[in-house]
């Protein structure tokens, strides 16, 4: 049997109810599909202990933590100290997800921006990558990222990138990474695939954002880290590369952006 190429799911949510009682099997299926590492993302600091426990219980799983922009109004505003303190845990590898979401929660713009600035400062202080969620907020996101980067450099990935070409260019010009999700496999995502095709290969990651956004041919079903392989197959087509080469490139990119995960164990 052919061994699948090694991949990394750089963003998933293994603590979400969709995976209750199923995490062992989900991780096992991912490894069988070639997904050697996964980063499970905490979206509220109140759930950080549970997310950390998943990472600690499964060798291939790492974690990041922050307050999702859609949750900022219903949770205490996180502090820089709250986030930097998590570096004491060896499998904590990133800050976020954080960002701006004006599609569902535009009424909380002000506190979203406040929270984003706090996460950026934590990324600076820890030298860990910032994990950005951006939806329907391209102009504000670009302005904030440029201004903050001028004030002090930090590393960043635009998770589940599905924004416009201008925000992609801004992020790439700042040295940031774009992460490809199952959206890139959808039939109507031609413009998004063109944005990825125009980006440098050494700035691309792959992810599932599971349990959401399952790639073709599983669209509409619950997503899981094993399906990273489907998105990577489309990524390989976008860059006109053999699957093994695209997998190797995105894995090397992950290791460069997430050095704590690369060095672990």
PyMOL commands that set and color helices and strands:
alter all, ss='L'
color gray80, all
select helices_A, chain A and resi 17-19+23-32+45-57+69-74+80-88+106-126+138-151+165-173+182-185+190-197+201-203+225-238+243-257+259-263
alter helices_A, ss='H'
color red, helices_A
select strands_A, chain A and resi 7-12+35-42+61-65+92-101+129-135+156-158+177-180+204-206
alter strands_A, ss='S'
color yellow, strands_A
deselect
rebuild
show_as cartoon
